[in-house]
């Protein structure tokens, strides 16, 4: 498993947290959102998905990965 922390702009509430974490789960990754820090700690299997796919999936939900 690979771990990375992403800075994500646009998250402001628990709905945002649930949306991002659910999106990651659908990709086979695990995510823990820190709303105050505007970060997402992601654990994923490099054989199952890529960091590019993870970023794209989050951005498709309306958030900006910076």
Residue, then its C-alpha position, 0 to 999 in steps of 0.5 A: x500500500x502506498x500512502x500520500x497526503x493530498x491538499x484539496x480545496x473546496x471541502x467545507x462540510x461533512x457532506x464533502x467529507x463523505x463524498x470524497x471518502x466514498x469516491x476513494x472507496x469506489x476506486x479501491x482506495x481508503x481516504x481520511x479527510x481532515x476538513x480543518x487542514x483541507x487534506x486527504x490522507x490516501x492509502x491505495x494499492x498501486x496495482x489497483x489504481x493510480x494517483x492520477x486516477x484518484x486526483x481526477x475522481x476527486x476533481x470530478x466531484x467538484x473539488x480542487x486537488x492542489 
